[in-house]
């Protein structure tokens, strides 16, 4: 049986028509799923009993089991979930000035092997399904429902490489954006990739209004290849070419994510090289404080040096932001809580 949250609205309409029912049943069902956010078919009280029986026969109704939950002083909450097959994933709720953001995981583990990242400590086991990605946002939204609040932004920046799970990631974004879904604005949804150039071009051809962020983290091939193996397959020249193609098709601004690593990528020379990459592109740099991972051997640039690097970029005419630290006192690094839990099993 397929999970009910795997279905798009169009697919559900087709299913209902095949069953000899009228299309409006799809709207009824999606209202219960995404507006009333029920936890089972038996709660859909205005649906005919035979319709509910049919749904129970043909679909599963996914849920996530909370294994661990950590909340920081700033409200940042990290959830460790167990999936139906026993695998563990992470989801993070962050409180920002502009609203509540959910960071979503797209894979169980990751094969990209970025040296500084806790996600890569455990290799990819499988891709997440659409329903498993949707369920992460729904779980957090149900928590926020208690205070009559809502998820305003979604970033696919959790465990895994979203463009290595391309089709499911795209369908997930469409579902949470849909008027029949959670109605998160397209420009409030950001997908992050470490630089799979062919998928960036495919994304450009899709003519989506979703945002794209590039995990850059180094401004030259030598350094980037040392800390991000993906650069061997798609070096900067090829990556930037794919981004220029994306810009020509979408006219959407690109975010370059840049984790500041002490003494490694926070020098004046790196700032100059980064400025060359960003200059004359519709892009900006998001500087990110590093949440240290014991196994990586890297250290976070100090607050003072981070501001210094930010000032370097600003003087070079680069639009940049310096992200506030979130969840500094919990296992906030992506994949860290999962890796710790797996080691303890």
PyMOL commands that set and color helices and strands:
alter all, ss='L'
color gray80, all
select helices_A, chain A and resi 4-6+9-18+24-35+41-43+49-58+118-121+130-145+162-177+186-188+197-205+221-227+230-233+236-250+268-278+303-315+336-344
alter helices_A, ss='H'
color red, helices_A
select strands_A, chain A and resi 2-3+59-60+65-71+77-82+88-96+99-103+107-108+126-127+151-156+189-193+211-215+254-260+283-289+320-322
alter strands_A, ss='S'
color yellow, strands_A
deselect
rebuild
show_as cartoon
